[in-house]
Amino acid sequence: MCVLVFIPPSAYHMDRVSFRSDTVLSDVHLLLPNTCHLMSCLNGVGQPVFVSKFRILRGGNGGDCAADLGSLGEEGENGDTAINPQTPLDEDGDLDVVRRPRDPIKDRVGVYPVILSQAEVASDQDEEDEEKQQEVIRIEHTMATPLEDVGKQVWRGAFLLADFILSQPTMFKGATVLELGAGTGLTSIVMATVAKMVYCTDIGEDLLNMCQRNVALNKHLTEPTGGDIKVRQLDWMADDLCTDSESDFSWTEEDVAELHDKTSFLLAADVCYDDDLTDAFFRTVYRITSHLCKPSTVYLSIEKRLNFTLRHMDVSCEAYDHFRHCLAELQGMADGKMKYTIKQLENFFPQFLQYERVDQLELWKITSSPLQTSAEEV
Ligand SMILES: C[S@@+](CC[C@H](N)C(=O)[O-])C[C@H]1O[C@@H](n2cnc3c(N)ncnc32)[C@H](O)[C@@H]1O
């Protein structure tokens, strides 16, 4: 997560996005080299909206591909990307990536949106091979937001969880799954390519509407497998699920019953970055898992972000430390009802999506099961 510096608006033209000092920008969007950022419209609060395409590399060999795969090799029959024998290697055998010449104007801190006309969108779609489209996730997102709108960007943790799901399809096949803090919905969409039902949850009408549009944009991926996604509001700060029929994203009685009866997996990508929210998130995990009829497993991804703080006069990772504290508390909890087991998983599974799987990305597994009451033991 980058905090960007203030750029005086007067120095820029209208077609350039300027950033406020509290603006955050996901590295996922920073790391799209040689990519033209296509702005499709402004959202309800005046933020530029982009649509990015993420190709699923079904060969699962994207592990080393942190940069633009198109420049590394030819695409094989299965969508695999093979390394071109002509690709130069350095003395250690690493790819010697040819950098594009730096453009002193374009390489300034800034995003240069191209506003798409409807005609351009259509011809762009026409030109693309339909078969390849089947393996492309299209995600509407914003490029830089204030902290309260971080869910409108795609974060690396979402890709890590998506990779994990794609590497374990049989485990999730036919399952009912709940995602907390789903943001743009990318992980839920990938989950719905294998699971039967995904409750994709977050807060805020604007974000949930964006998420709903992303679900619709990716029907080509979820419909063939019969996976369904319901976008719902679930606020960790609230004690109950929102059942207010006035809200577009409220829960029906059937939803609540299905959630409690059938859910066996919970997911959450990059949701622990603020201590109060992290506390609320863990309370929610406890509340939900303790109401499920089945034992459940929670998969959490987190990026351990290092920050220099004046308080410590050193680099620290306070949000991560608090996350670890909450994990330990959950495992040590003795409420007499539930038992939680925590385990960190290795990140060695294949990479199906293009992003930089940095060392700070972690995947955690929480197993939750009800303790037998003494009445049941008799
Ligand atoms: C860093 S974003 C991660 C989004 C997405 N999972 C991803 O990795 O791309 C954190 C998410 O937590 C959500 N969130 C923050 N506070 C929340 C709350 N009180 N209840 C539910 N979701 C919340 C945000 O709206 C946002 O979508």
PDBQT file of the ligand as one rigid body, heavy atoms in Angstrom, charges set to zero:
ROOT
HETATM    1  C1  LIG A 401      -7.601  -3.517   1.727  1.00  0.00    +0.000 C 
HETATM    2  S1  LIG A 401      -9.268  -3.792   1.286  1.00  0.00    +0.000 S 
HETATM    3  C2  LIG A 401      -9.194  -5.447   0.676  1.00  0.00    +0.000 C 
HETATM    4  C3  LIG A 401     -10.233  -5.693  -0.385  1.00  0.00    +0.000 C 
HETATM    5  C4  LIG A 401     -10.136  -7.039  -1.072  1.00  0.00    +0.000 C 
HETATM    6  N1  LIG A 401     -10.311  -8.114  -0.138  1.00  0.00    +0.000 N 
HETATM    7  C5  LIG A 401      -8.805  -7.176  -1.783  1.00  0.00    +0.000 C 
HETATM    8  O1  LIG A 401      -7.896  -7.817  -1.198  1.00  0.00    +0.000 OA
HETATM    9  O2  LIG A 401      -8.650  -6.661  -2.890  1.00  0.00    +0.000 OA
HETATM   10  C6  LIG A 401     -10.104  -4.007   2.861  1.00  0.00    +0.000 C 
HETATM   11  C7  LIG A 401     -11.582  -4.295   2.752  1.00  0.00    +0.000 C 
HETATM   12  O3  LIG A 401     -12.162  -4.359   4.056  1.00  0.00    +0.000 OA
HETATM   13  C8  LIG A 401     -13.438  -3.735   3.988  1.00  0.00    +0.000 C 
HETATM   14  N2  LIG A 401     -13.897  -3.253   5.297  1.00  0.00    +0.000 N 
HETATM   15  C9  LIG A 401     -13.385  -2.254   6.039  1.00  0.00    +0.000 A 
HETATM   16  N3  LIG A 401     -14.140  -2.056   7.130  1.00  0.00    +0.000 NA
HETATM   17  C10 LIG A 401     -15.153  -2.963   7.087  1.00  0.00    +0.000 A 
HETATM   18  C11 LIG A 401     -16.262  -3.257   7.945  1.00  0.00    +0.000 A 
HETATM   19  N4  LIG A 401     -16.473  -2.560   9.080  1.00  0.00    +0.000 N 
HETATM   20  N5  LIG A 401     -17.083  -4.245   7.597  1.00  0.00    +0.000 NA
HETATM   21  C12 LIG A 401     -16.874  -4.958   6.463  1.00  0.00    +0.000 A 
HETATM   22  N6  LIG A 401     -15.860  -4.715   5.601  1.00  0.00    +0.000 NA
HETATM   23  C13 LIG A 401     -15.003  -3.723   5.918  1.00  0.00    +0.000 A 
HETATM   24  C14 LIG A 401     -13.184  -2.563   3.046  1.00  0.00    +0.000 C 
HETATM   25  O4  LIG A 401     -14.395  -2.006   2.543  1.00  0.00    +0.000 OA
HETATM   26  C15 LIG A 401     -12.333  -3.207   1.999  1.00  0.00    +0.000 C 
HETATM   27  O5  LIG A 401     -13.074  -3.783   0.982  1.00  0.00    +0.000 OA
ENDROOT
TORSDOF 0
